[in-house]
């Protein structure tokens, strides 16, 4: 377990880019934290690190959005999921057929803790919290094969 201080939004984006630079098809990242903690900003940074196309925003109302690799990207699609509206309904998470996506894409699930873990024992959980000074703390908890993997340059 590692804790990273993210003082400004640019720090969160940079941390996400580092993580996106090491993600592979089949990787699962679960983002947890209250509203306004920076989950979508972190997902945007991950998308930049992967080099996918399309604007990354909170997919709350459509639940899941796939971003195809950009021509200059790493060739790995991103499936960005917002499980907030699922309210812990695991059947609805199953309906998204994310196991299939995990074969060919990196999957990032906002509000994923407590539901997304069942998709793969090998996942990275990142808990974000917002401090009173508006900085964020990211607690990174690796599971399975993530225990032996680096989070990217300048860890």
DSSP file (Angstrom, degrees, kcal/mol; ACC not computed):
  #  RESIDUE AA STRUCTURE BP1 BP2  ACC     N-H-->O    O-->H-N    N-H-->O    O-->H-N    TCO  KAPPA ALPHA  PHI   PSI    X-CA   Y-CA   Z-CA
    1    1 A X              0   0    0      0, 0.0     2,-0.4     0, 0.0   140,-0.2   0.000 360.0 360.0 360.0 135.8    0.0    0.0    0.0
    2    2 A X  E     -A  140   0A   0    138,-2.0   138,-3.7     2,-0.0     2,-0.5  -0.972 360.0-149.4-131.5 144.3    1.3    3.4   -1.0
    3    3 A X  E     -A  139   0A   0     -2,-0.4     2,-0.4   136,-0.2   136,-0.2  -0.972  12.4-168.2-117.3 132.6   -0.1    6.9   -0.3
    4    4 A X  E     -A  138   0A   0    134,-2.8   134,-2.9    -2,-0.5     2,-0.5  -0.968  16.0-137.5-120.4 130.1    0.5    9.7   -2.8
    5    5 A X  E     -A  137   0A   0     -2,-0.4     2,-0.6   132,-0.2   132,-0.2  -0.762  15.0-169.0 -87.9 129.3   -0.2   13.4   -2.0
    6    6 A X  E     +A  136   0A   0    130,-3.4   130,-3.0    -2,-0.5     6,-0.1  -0.864   9.5 174.7-120.7  92.7   -1.9   15.2   -4.9
    7    7 A X        +     0   0    0     -2,-0.6     2,-0.3   128,-0.2    -1,-0.2   0.892  65.1  22.3 -71.2 -42.2   -1.8   18.9   -4.1
    8    8 A X  S >> S-     0   0    0    127,-0.1     4,-1.4     1,-0.1     3,-1.0  -0.798  84.0-105.7-124.3 165.2   -3.3   20.2   -7.3
    9    9 A X  H 3> S+     0   0    0     -2,-0.3     4,-2.5     1,-0.3     5,-0.2   0.870 120.2  60.4 -56.4 -37.2   -5.4   18.9  -10.1
   10   10 A X  H 3> S+     0   0    0      1,-0.2     4,-2.4     2,-0.2    -1,-0.3   0.832 101.0  54.4 -62.1 -30.9   -2.3   18.7  -12.3
   11   11 A X  H <> S+     0   0    0     -3,-1.0     4,-2.5     2,-0.2    -1,-0.2   0.891 108.0  49.1 -67.8 -39.2   -0.8   16.3   -9.8
   12   12 A X  H  X S+     0   0    0     -4,-1.4     4,-2.3     2,-0.2    -2,-0.2   0.918 112.3  47.8 -66.1 -43.5   -3.8   14.0  -10.1
   13   13 A X  H  X S+     0   0    0     -4,-2.5     4,-2.6     2,-0.2    -2,-0.2   0.922 112.2  49.5 -61.4 -44.4   -3.6   14.1  -13.9
   14   14 A X  H  X S+     0   0    0     -4,-2.4     4,-2.3     2,-0.2    -2,-0.2   0.912 110.7  49.6 -62.8 -43.6    0.2   13.4  -13.8
   15   15 A X  H  X S+     0   0    0     -4,-2.5     4,-2.1     1,-0.2    -1,-0.2   0.912 111.9  49.3 -61.2 -42.6   -0.3   10.5  -11.4
   16   16 A X  H  X S+     0   0    0     -4,-2.3     4,-3.2     2,-0.2    -2,-0.2   0.902 108.6  52.4 -63.1 -41.5   -3.0    9.1  -13.8
   17   17 A X  H  X S+     0   0    0     -4,-2.6     4,-1.7     2,-0.2    -2,-0.2   0.914 108.6  50.8 -61.4 -42.3   -0.8    9.5  -16.8
   18   18 A X  H  < S+     0   0    0     -4,-2.3     4,-0.4     2,-0.2    -1,-0.2   0.931 113.4  45.2 -59.9 -44.9    2.0    7.5  -15.0
   19   19 A X  H >X S+     0   0    0     -4,-2.1     3,-1.7     1,-0.2     4,-0.9   0.933 111.2  52.3 -65.4 -45.3   -0.5    4.8  -14.2
   20   20 A X  H 3< S+     0   0    0     -4,-3.2     3,-0.3     1,-0.3    -1,-0.2   0.791  99.8  65.1 -59.9 -28.0   -2.0    4.8  -17.7
   21   21 A X  T 3< S+     0   0    0     -4,-1.7    -1,-0.3     1,-0.2    -2,-0.2   0.661 110.0  36.3 -71.5 -14.7    1.6    4.4  -19.1
   22   22 A X  T <4 S+     0   0    0     -3,-1.7    -1,-0.2    -4,-0.4    -2,-0.2   0.482  89.2 114.0-114.3  -6.3    1.9    1.0  -17.6
   23   23 A X     <  -     0   0    0     -4,-0.9     2,-0.3    -3,-0.3    83,-0.1  -0.369  45.3-166.9 -67.8 146.5   -1.7   -0.4  -18.0
   24   24 A X    >   -     0   0    0     81,-0.1     3,-2.1    -2,-0.1     2,-0.1  -0.826  37.3 -75.7-124.4 164.3   -2.2   -3.3  -20.3
   25   25 A X  T 3  S+     0   0    0     -2,-0.3    81,-0.2     1,-0.3    77,-0.1  -0.410 121.6  33.6 -57.0 134.8   -5.2   -4.9  -21.8
   26   26 A X  T 3  S+     0   0    0     79,-2.5    -1,-0.3     1,-0.3     2,-0.2   0.293  86.9 132.5  98.0  -8.9   -6.9   -6.9  -19.0
   27   27 A X    <   -     0   0    0     -3,-2.1    80,-2.9    96,-0.0     2,-0.5  -0.538  40.4-157.0 -79.9 143.2   -6.0   -4.5  -16.2
   28   28 A X  E     -b  107   0A   0     94,-0.4    96,-2.2    -2,-0.2     2,-0.5  -0.982   9.0-174.9-122.8 126.3   -8.6   -3.4  -13.8
   29   29 A X  E     -bc 108 124A   0     78,-2.8    80,-2.7    -2,-0.5     2,-0.5  -0.987   7.8-160.2-122.7 125.1   -8.4   -0.2  -11.7
   30   30 A X  E     -bc 109 125A   0     94,-3.1    96,-3.0    -2,-0.5     2,-0.5  -0.908   4.8-159.2-106.7 127.9  -11.0    0.6   -9.1
   31   31 A X  E     +bc 110 126A   0     78,-3.0    80,-1.5    -2,-0.5    81,-1.5  -0.910  13.7 178.5-109.5 131.7  -11.4    4.2   -8.0
   32   32 A X  E     + c   0 127A   0     94,-2.7    96,-3.3    -2,-0.5     2,-0.2  -0.932  22.2  97.6-131.0 153.7  -13.1    4.9   -4.6
   33   33 A X        -     0   0    0     -2,-0.3    96,-0.1    94,-0.2     3,-0.1  -0.679  65.1 -68.0 146.6 162.7  -13.8    8.1   -2.7
   34   34 A X    >   -     0   0    0     94,-0.4     3,-1.7    -2,-0.2     5,-0.3  -0.124  70.0 -66.8 -70.9 170.7  -16.6   10.6   -2.0
   35   35 A X  T 3  S+     0   0    0      1,-0.3    -1,-0.2     2,-0.1     0, 0.0  -0.317 124.7  21.3 -53.8 136.4  -18.0   13.0   -4.5
   36   36 A X  T 3  S+     0   0    0     -3,-0.1    -1,-0.3     1,-0.0    -2,-0.1   0.571  84.8 121.1  80.6   9.1  -15.4   15.6   -5.5
   37   37 A X  S <  S-     0   0    0     -3,-1.7    92,-0.1    91,-0.1    -2,-0.1   0.687  87.8-100.1 -80.3 -17.1  -12.5   13.4   -4.5
   38   38 A X  S  > S+     0   0    0     -4,-0.2     4,-2.5    90,-0.1     5,-0.2   0.614  76.0 137.1 111.4  15.4  -10.9   13.5   -8.0
   39   39 A X  H  > S+     0   0    0     -5,-0.3     4,-2.4     1,-0.2     5,-0.1   0.922  78.2  43.9 -61.7 -45.4  -11.9   10.1   -9.4
   40   40 A X  H  > S+     0   0    0      2,-0.2     4,-2.3     1,-0.2    -1,-0.2   0.878 112.4  52.7 -70.2 -35.9  -12.9   11.5  -12.9
   41   41 A X  H  > S+     0   0    0      2,-0.2     4,-2.0     1,-0.2    -1,-0.2   0.920 110.7  48.1 -63.0 -42.6   -9.8   13.7  -13.0
   42   42 A X  H  X S+     0   0    0     -4,-2.5     4,-2.3     1,-0.2    -2,-0.2   0.915 110.4  51.4 -63.4 -42.4   -7.6   10.6  -12.2
   43   43 A X  H  X S+     0   0    0     -4,-2.4     4,-2.4     1,-0.2    -1,-0.2   0.881 107.3  53.9 -61.3 -37.9   -9.5    8.6  -14.9
   44   44 A X  H  X S+     0   0    0     -4,-2.3     4,-2.0     2,-0.2    -1,-0.2   0.908 109.1  48.3 -62.8 -42.0   -8.8   11.5  -17.4
   45   45 A X  H  X S+     0   0    0     -4,-2.0     4,-2.3     2,-0.2    -2,-0.2   0.894 109.4  52.3 -64.5 -40.4   -5.1   11.2  -16.6
   46   46 A X  H  X S+     0   0    0     -4,-2.3     4,-2.0     1,-0.2    -2,-0.2   0.917 108.7  51.2 -60.7 -43.0   -5.1    7.4  -17.0
   47   47 A X  H  X>S+     0   0    0     -4,-2.4     4,-1.8     1,-0.2     5,-1.6   0.897 109.0  50.6 -61.7 -40.6   -6.7    7.9  -20.4
   48   48 A X  H  <5S+     0   0    0     -4,-2.0    -1,-0.2     1,-0.2    -2,-0.2   0.911 109.5  50.9 -63.0 -41.9   -4.0   10.4  -21.4
   49   49 A X  H  <5S+     0   0    0     -4,-2.3    -1,-0.2     1,-0.2    -2,-0.2   0.839 113.0  45.5 -65.4 -33.1   -1.3    7.9  -20.3
   50   50 A X  H  <5S-     0   0    0     -4,-2.0    24,-2.6    -5,-0.2    26,-0.4   0.776 108.4-129.3 -76.8 -27.8   -3.0    5.2  -22.4
   51   51 A X  T  <5 +     0   0    0     -4,-1.8    19,-2.5    22,-0.3    24,-0.3   0.951  46.8 161.9  76.2  52.8   -3.4    7.5  -25.4
   52   52 A X  B   < -G   69   0B   0     -5,-1.6    17,-0.3    17,-0.3     2,-0.2  -0.642  34.3-117.2-102.3 163.6   -7.0    7.0  -26.1
   53   53 A X        +     0   0    0     15,-3.3    15,-0.1    -2,-0.2    -1,-0.0  -0.558  66.4  50.7 -96.9 162.8   -9.4    9.2  -28.1
   54   54 A X  S    S-     0   0    0     -2,-0.2     2,-0.4    13,-0.1    -2,-0.1   0.130  89.4 -68.2  93.5 151.9  -12.5   11.1  -26.9
   55   55 A X        -     0   0    0      1,-0.0     2,-0.7    -2,-0.0    -2,-0.1  -0.599  45.0-140.2 -76.0 128.5  -13.2   13.4  -24.0
   56   56 A X        +     0   0    0     -2,-0.4     2,-0.3   -12,-0.1   -12,-0.1  -0.827  39.5 147.0 -94.3 116.7  -13.1   11.6  -20.7
   57   57 A X        -     0   0    0     -2,-0.7     2,-0.3   -14,-0.1   -16,-0.0  -0.862  60.0 -63.9-138.2 172.5  -15.8   12.8  -18.4
   58   58 A X        -     0   0    0     -2,-0.3     3,-0.4     1,-0.2    24,-0.1  -0.440  40.0-156.6 -62.8 121.5  -17.9   11.3  -15.7
   59   59 A X    >>  +     0   0    0     -2,-0.3     4,-2.4     1,-0.2     3,-1.1   0.077  48.5 132.8 -86.6  27.4  -20.0    8.6  -17.4
   60   60 A X  T 34 S+     0   0    0      1,-0.3    -1,-0.2     2,-0.2    25,-0.2   0.835  71.1  41.5 -48.9 -45.7  -22.7    8.7  -14.7
   61   61 A X  T 34 S+     0   0    0     -3,-0.4    -1,-0.3     1,-0.2    -2,-0.1   0.669 125.6  33.7 -85.9 -14.7  -25.7    8.9  -16.9
   62   62 A X  T <4 S-     0   0    0     -3,-1.1     2,-2.3     1,-0.0    -2,-0.2   0.459  93.1-147.5-111.9  -4.0  -24.6    6.3  -19.4
   63   63 A X  S  < S+     0   0    0     -4,-2.4    19,-3.0    18,-0.0     2,-0.4  -0.239  71.8  36.0  71.2 -47.2  -22.7    4.2  -16.9
   64   64 A X  E     -D   81   0A   0     -2,-2.3     2,-0.4    17,-0.2    17,-0.2  -0.996  59.0-178.3-139.6 143.0  -19.9    3.0  -19.2
   65   65 A X  E     -D   80   0A   0     15,-2.3    15,-3.1    -2,-0.4     2,-0.5  -1.000  16.4-144.8-138.4 135.8  -18.0    4.5  -22.1
   66   66 A X  E     -D   79   0A   0     -2,-0.4     2,-0.5    13,-0.2    13,-0.2  -0.873   8.6-160.4-102.8 134.6  -15.4    3.0  -24.3
   67   67 A X  E     -D   78   0A   0     11,-3.4    11,-2.5    -2,-0.5   -13,-0.1  -0.964  13.8-143.1-113.8 119.4  -12.5    5.1  -25.6
   68   68 A X        -     0   0    0     -2,-0.5   -15,-3.3     9,-0.2     2,-0.1  -0.409  32.6 -89.0 -77.1 155.0  -10.6    3.7  -28.6
   69   69 A X  B     -G   52   0B   0    -17,-0.3   -17,-0.3     6,-0.1     2,-0.1  -0.413  40.4-127.6 -63.4 137.0   -6.9    4.0  -28.9
   70   70 A X    >   -     0   0    0    -19,-2.5     3,-2.3    -2,-0.1     5,-0.3  -0.491  28.1-105.7 -77.1 156.4   -5.8    7.2  -30.7
   71   71 A X  T 3  S+     0   0    0      1,-0.3    -1,-0.1    -2,-0.1    -2,-0.1   0.834 124.7  42.7 -53.6 -33.3   -3.4    6.7  -33.6
   72   72 A X  T 3  S+     0   0    0    -21,-0.0    -1,-0.3     2,-0.0   -20,-0.1   0.372 101.7  98.9 -93.9   5.5   -0.5    8.0  -31.4
   73   73 A X  S <  S-     0   0    0     -3,-2.3   -22,-0.3   -22,-0.3   -21,-0.1   0.020  91.3 -93.2 -83.9-169.1   -1.6    6.0  -28.4
   74   74 A X        -     0   0    0    -24,-2.6   -23,-0.1     2,-0.2     3,-0.1   0.471  57.4-111.0 -87.6  -3.2   -0.5    2.7  -26.9
   75   75 A X  S    S+     0   0    0    -24,-0.3     2,-0.5    -5,-0.3    -6,-0.1   0.581  80.5 119.0  87.2   9.6   -3.1    0.6  -28.8
   76   76 A X        -     0   0    0    -26,-0.4    -1,-0.2    -8,-0.1    -2,-0.2  -0.940  56.8-137.9-113.9 122.3   -5.1   -0.3  -25.7
   77   77 A X  E     - e   0 105A   0     27,-0.6    29,-2.5    -2,-0.5     2,-0.4  -0.318  13.7-137.8 -71.0 161.0   -8.7    0.8  -25.4
   78   78 A X  E     -De  67 106A   0    -11,-2.5   -11,-3.4    27,-0.2     2,-0.6  -0.985   8.2-160.7-121.0 129.4  -10.1    2.1  -22.1
   79   79 A X  E     -De  66 107A   0     27,-2.7    29,-2.8    -2,-0.4     2,-0.6  -0.961  13.7-164.9-106.4 117.8  -13.5    1.2  -20.7
   80   80 A X  E     -De  65 108A   0    -15,-3.1   -15,-2.3    -2,-0.6     2,-0.4  -0.916   9.1-175.3-109.2 118.5  -14.5    3.9  -18.2
   81   81 A X  E     -De  64 109A   0     27,-3.0    29,-3.4    -2,-0.6     2,-0.5  -0.891  19.8-159.0-118.5 142.1  -17.3    2.9  -15.9
   82   82 A X  E     - e   0 110A   0    -19,-3.0     3,-0.5    -2,-0.4    29,-0.2  -0.934  10.1-179.9-118.5 105.1  -19.2    4.9  -13.2
   83   83 A X    >>> +     0   0    0     27,-2.6     3,-1.1    -2,-0.5     4,-0.6   0.375  54.4 102.2 -86.5   4.7  -20.8    2.4  -10.8
   84   84 A X  G >45S+     0   0    0      1,-0.3     3,-1.3     2,-0.2    -1,-0.2   0.918  82.0  46.8 -55.7 -48.0  -22.4    5.2   -8.6
   85   85 A X  G 345S+     0   0    0     -3,-0.5    -1,-0.3     1,-0.3    -2,-0.1   0.610  98.0  71.8 -73.7 -10.9  -25.9    4.8  -10.1
   86   86 A X  G X45S-     0   0    0     -3,-1.1     3,-2.1    -4,-0.1    -1,-0.3   0.711  87.0-152.4 -76.9 -18.7  -25.7    1.1   -9.8
   87   87 A X  T <<5 -     0   0    0     -3,-1.3     3,-0.1    -4,-0.6    -3,-0.1   0.822  67.5 -51.9  54.3  36.2  -26.1    1.5   -6.0
   88   88 A X  T 3 <S+     0   0    0     -5,-0.5     2,-1.2     1,-0.2    -1,-0.3   0.569  93.3 150.2  79.1   7.4  -24.2   -1.8   -5.3
   89   89 A X    <>  -     0   0    0     -3,-2.1     4,-1.5     1,-0.2     3,-0.5  -0.625  25.2-172.8 -76.9  97.5  -26.5   -3.8   -7.6
   90   90 A X  H  > S+     0   0    0     -2,-1.2     4,-2.3     1,-0.2    -1,-0.2   0.780  79.5  62.7 -66.1 -27.3  -24.1   -6.5   -8.7
   91   91 A X  H  > S+     0   0    0      2,-0.2     4,-1.9     1,-0.2    -1,-0.2   0.905 103.4  49.0 -64.3 -40.1  -26.5   -7.8  -11.3
   92   92 A X  H  > S+     0   0    0     -3,-0.5     4,-0.8     2,-0.2    -1,-0.2   0.877 109.1  52.5 -67.4 -36.0  -26.4   -4.5  -13.2
   93   93 A X  H ><>S+     0   0    0     -4,-1.5     3,-0.9     1,-0.2     5,-0.6   0.914 108.9  50.5 -63.6 -41.2  -22.6   -4.6  -13.1
   94   94 A X  H ><5S+     0   0    0     -4,-2.3     3,-2.0     1,-0.2    -2,-0.2   0.869 101.7  62.6 -62.3 -36.5  -22.7   -8.1  -14.5
   95   95 A X  H 3<5S+     0   0    0     -4,-1.9    -1,-0.2     1,-0.3    -2,-0.2   0.745  91.0  66.6 -61.9 -23.7  -25.1   -6.8  -17.3
   96   96 A X  T <<5S-     0   0    0     -3,-0.9    -1,-0.3    -4,-0.8    -2,-0.2   0.633  98.7-139.8 -73.2 -12.1  -22.3   -4.5  -18.5
   97   97 A X  T X>5 +     0   0    0     -3,-2.0     4,-1.0    -4,-0.3     3,-0.8   0.890  40.8 161.7  56.6  44.0  -20.3   -7.6  -19.5
   98   98 A X  H 3>< +     0   0    0     -5,-0.6     4,-2.2     1,-0.2     5,-0.1   0.730  61.5  72.2 -69.8 -21.2  -17.1   -6.2  -18.3
   99   99 A X  H 34 S+     0   0    0      1,-0.2     4,-0.4     2,-0.2    -1,-0.2   0.894  98.9  49.1 -60.5 -36.4  -15.4   -9.6  -18.1
  100  100 A X  H X> S+     0   0    0     -3,-0.8     3,-1.4     1,-0.2     4,-0.7   0.912 109.3  51.4 -66.8 -42.7  -15.3   -9.5  -21.9
  101  101 A X  H >X S+     0   0    0     -4,-1.0     4,-2.6     1,-0.3     3,-0.7   0.843  98.8  66.6 -62.3 -33.3  -13.9   -5.9  -21.9
  102  102 A X  H 3< S+     0   0    0     -4,-2.2    -1,-0.3     1,-0.2    -2,-0.2   0.675  93.6  60.5 -65.5 -15.2  -11.1   -7.1  -19.5
  103  103 A X  H <4 S+     0   0    0     -3,-1.4    -1,-0.2    -4,-0.4    -2,-0.2   0.882 122.8  16.1 -75.9 -38.2   -9.7   -9.3  -22.3
  104  104 A X  H << S+     0   0    0     -3,-0.7   -27,-0.6    -4,-0.7     2,-0.3   0.535 122.1  44.2-116.0  -9.2   -9.0   -6.5  -24.7
  105  105 A X  E  < S- e   0  77A   0     -4,-2.6   -79,-2.5   -29,-0.1     2,-0.4  -0.865  75.3-109.3-134.3 163.4   -9.1   -3.2  -22.7
  106  106 A X  E     - e   0  78A   0    -29,-2.5   -27,-2.7    -2,-0.3     2,-0.5  -0.821  39.1-149.8 -86.8 137.4   -8.0   -1.6  -19.5
  107  107 A X  E     -be  28  79A   0    -80,-2.9   -78,-2.8    -2,-0.4     2,-0.5  -0.948  14.9-173.1-117.7 127.1  -11.1   -1.1  -17.3
  108  108 A X  E     -be  29  80A   0    -29,-2.8   -27,-3.0    -2,-0.5     2,-0.6  -0.982   6.5-167.2-118.3 123.7  -11.4    1.8  -14.8
  109  109 A X  E >   -be  30  81A   0    -80,-2.7   -78,-3.0    -2,-0.5     3,-1.0  -0.936   8.9-152.2-117.6 113.0  -14.4    1.7  -12.5
  110  110 A X  E 3  S+be  31  82A   0    -29,-3.4   -27,-2.6    -2,-0.6   -78,-0.2  -0.599  90.9  16.3 -74.8 143.5  -15.3    4.8  -10.5
  111  111 A X  T 3  S+     0   0    0    -80,-1.5    -1,-0.3    -2,-0.2   -79,-0.2   0.831  92.0 138.8  60.3  33.7  -17.2    3.9   -7.3
  112  112 A X    X>  +     0   0    0    -81,-1.5     4,-3.0    -3,-1.0     3,-1.9   0.672  23.8 108.5 -86.4 -18.1  -15.8    0.4   -8.0
  113  113 A X  T 34 S+     0   0    0    -82,-0.4   -82,-0.0     1,-0.3    12,-0.0  -0.387  83.9  22.6 -64.8 133.0  -14.8   -0.7   -4.5
  114  114 A X  T 34 S+     0   0    0     -2,-0.1    -1,-0.3     1,-0.1    -2,-0.1   0.261 133.8  35.4  97.1 -11.6  -17.2   -3.3   -3.1
  115  115 A X  T X4 S+     0   0    0     -3,-1.9     3,-1.0   -26,-0.0    -2,-0.2   0.553 105.6  58.2-135.9 -44.3  -18.4   -4.5   -6.5
  116  116 A X  G >X S+     0   0    0     -4,-3.0     3,-2.1     1,-0.2     4,-0.5   0.726  87.6  77.5 -69.8 -22.5  -15.6   -4.4   -9.1
  117  117 A X  G >4 S+     0   0    0     -5,-0.5     3,-0.9     1,-0.3    -1,-0.2   0.806  83.8  65.4 -58.9 -29.3  -13.3   -6.7   -7.2
  118  118 A X  G <4 S+     0   0    0     -3,-1.0    -1,-0.3     1,-0.2     3,-0.2   0.638  89.1  67.9 -71.8 -11.3  -15.2   -9.8   -8.3
  119  119 A X  G <4 S-     0   0    0     -3,-2.1     2,-0.3     1,-0.3    -1,-0.2   0.829 119.5  -3.4 -74.6 -31.9  -14.3   -9.1  -11.9
  120  120 A X    <<  -     0   0    0     -3,-0.9    -1,-0.3    -4,-0.5   -92,-0.0  -0.936  48.2-145.1-162.0 135.8  -10.6  -10.0  -11.2
  121  121 A X  S    S+     0   0    0     -2,-0.3     2,-1.0    -3,-0.2    -1,-0.1   0.752  96.8  72.5 -69.5 -23.1   -8.5  -10.9   -8.2
  122  122 A X  S    S+     0   0    0     22,-0.2   -94,-0.4    23,-0.1     2,-0.3  -0.803  73.9 124.5 -95.1  98.3   -5.7   -8.9  -10.0
  123  123 A X  E     - F   0 143A   0     -2,-1.0    20,-2.0    20,-0.6     2,-0.5  -0.975  55.3-125.9-151.0 163.4   -6.7   -5.3   -9.6
  124  124 A X  E     -cF  29 142A   0    -96,-2.2   -94,-3.1    -2,-0.3     2,-0.5  -0.966  20.9-159.5-115.5 122.8   -5.5   -2.0   -8.3
  125  125 A X  E     -cF  30 141A   0     16,-2.5    16,-3.5    -2,-0.5     2,-0.5  -0.891   6.4-171.8-102.5 127.8   -7.7   -0.1   -5.8
  126  126 A X  E     -cF  31 140A   0    -96,-3.0   -94,-2.7    -2,-0.5     2,-0.6  -0.960   4.5-163.7-122.6 114.2   -7.1    3.6   -5.5
  127  127 A X  E     -cF  32 139A   0     12,-2.7    12,-2.9    -2,-0.5     2,-0.4  -0.858   9.2-162.5 -97.6 122.8   -8.9    5.3   -2.6
  128  128 A X  E     - F   0 138A   0    -96,-3.3   -94,-0.4    -2,-0.6     2,-0.4  -0.856   9.1-178.7-106.7 138.1   -9.0    9.1   -3.0
  129  129 A X  E     - F   0 137A   0      8,-2.0     8,-2.3    -2,-0.4     2,-0.6  -0.992  21.0-135.7-134.5 147.1   -9.8   11.5   -0.2
  130  130 A X  E     - F   0 136A   0     -2,-0.4     6,-0.2     6,-0.2     2,-0.1  -0.882  20.4-147.8-103.9 122.7  -10.1   15.3   -0.2
  131  131 A X    >   -     0   0    0      4,-3.2     3,-1.9    -2,-0.6     0, 0.0  -0.344  30.4-103.2 -82.7 168.4   -8.4   17.1    2.7
  132  132 A X  T 3  S+     0   0    0      1,-0.3    -1,-0.1     2,-0.1    -2,-0.0   0.796 123.0  58.3 -61.4 -29.0   -9.6   20.4    4.2
  133  133 A X  T 3  S-     0   0    0      2,-0.1    -1,-0.3     1,-0.1     3,-0.1   0.342 120.2-111.2 -84.0   8.4   -6.9   22.2    2.3
  134  134 A X  S <  S+     0   0    0     -3,-1.9    -2,-0.1     1,-0.3     2,-0.1   0.362  78.5 127.7  78.2  -1.6   -8.4   20.8   -1.0
  135  135 A X        -     0   0    0     -5,-0.1    -4,-3.2     1,-0.0     2,-0.3  -0.436  53.0-131.9 -74.8 159.8   -5.4   18.6   -1.7
  136  136 A X  E     -AF   6 130A   0   -130,-3.0  -130,-3.4    -6,-0.2     2,-0.5  -0.850   8.3-150.8-113.5 151.3   -6.1   14.9   -2.3
  137  137 A X  E     -AF   5 129A   0     -8,-2.3    -8,-2.0    -2,-0.3     2,-0.6  -0.989   9.7-159.4-116.8 129.9   -4.5   11.8   -0.9
  138  138 A X  E     -AF   4 128A   0   -134,-2.9  -134,-2.8    -2,-0.5     2,-0.7  -0.944   0.9-162.7-110.1 116.9   -4.5    8.7   -3.1
  139  139 A X  E     -AF   3 127A   0    -12,-2.9   -12,-2.7    -2,-0.6     2,-0.6  -0.897  10.9-155.7 -99.7 118.0   -4.1    5.4   -1.2
  140  140 A X  E     -AF   2 126A   0   -138,-3.7  -138,-2.0    -2,-0.7     2,-0.6  -0.845  11.6-175.6-102.4 119.7   -3.0    2.8   -3.7
  141  141 A X  E     - F   0 125A   0    -16,-3.5   -16,-2.5    -2,-0.6     2,-0.2  -0.918  10.8-155.7-119.7 104.1   -3.8   -0.8   -2.7
  142  142 A X  E     - F   0 124A   0     -2,-0.6     2,-0.4   -18,-0.2   -18,-0.2  -0.535   8.2-166.2 -80.1 145.3   -2.5   -3.5   -5.1
  143  143 A X  E >   - F   0 123A   0    -20,-2.0     3,-1.7    -2,-0.2   -20,-0.6  -0.984  52.5 -23.2-129.7 142.4   -4.2   -6.9   -5.3
  144  144 A X  G >  S+     0   0    0     -2,-0.4     3,-1.9     1,-0.3     4,-0.2  -0.369 134.0   3.2  63.2-130.8   -2.9  -10.1   -6.9
  145  145 A X  G >  S+     0   0    0      1,-0.3     3,-1.4     2,-0.2    -1,-0.3   0.684 120.1  75.1 -64.9 -18.4   -0.3   -9.5   -9.6
  146  146 A X  G X  S+     0   0    0     -3,-1.7     3,-1.2     1,-0.3    -1,-0.3   0.718  78.0  76.4 -66.3 -18.4   -0.4   -5.7   -9.0
  147  147 A X  G <  S+     0   0    0     -3,-1.9    -1,-0.3     1,-0.2    -2,-0.2   0.773 102.3  38.1 -62.2 -24.3    1.7   -6.4   -5.8
  148  148 A X  G <  S+     0   0    0     -3,-1.4     2,-0.3    -4,-0.2    -1,-0.2   0.334  99.9  94.3-108.1   5.5    4.8   -6.9   -8.0
  149  149 A X  S <  S-     0   0    0     -3,-1.2     2,-0.1    -4,-0.2    -7,-0.0  -0.773  70.3-124.7-105.6 143.4    4.1   -4.2  -10.7
  150  150 A X        -     0   0    0     -2,-0.3     3,-0.1     1,-0.1    -2,-0.1  -0.468  13.6-133.8 -77.0 156.0    5.4   -0.6  -10.7
  151  151 A X        -     0   0    0      1,-0.4  -129,-0.2    -2,-0.1     2,-0.2   0.354  63.2 -82.3 -90.1   5.2    2.9    2.2  -11.0
  152  152 A X  S >  S-     0   0    0   -131,-0.1     3,-0.5  -130,-0.1    -1,-0.4  -0.582  73.2 -26.3 119.8 176.2    5.0    4.0  -13.7
  153  153 A X  T 3  S+     0   0    0      1,-0.2  -132,-0.1    -2,-0.2  -131,-0.0  -0.179 124.1  21.8 -58.7 153.5    8.0    6.2  -13.8
  154  154 A X  T 3         0   0    0      1,-0.2    -1,-0.2  -136,-0.0  -136,-0.1   0.880 360.0 360.0  55.3  43.6    8.7    8.4  -10.7
  155  155 A X    <         0   0    0     -3,-0.5    -1,-0.2  -137,-0.1    -2,-0.1   0.508 360.0 360.0 -51.8 360.0    6.7    6.2   -8.5
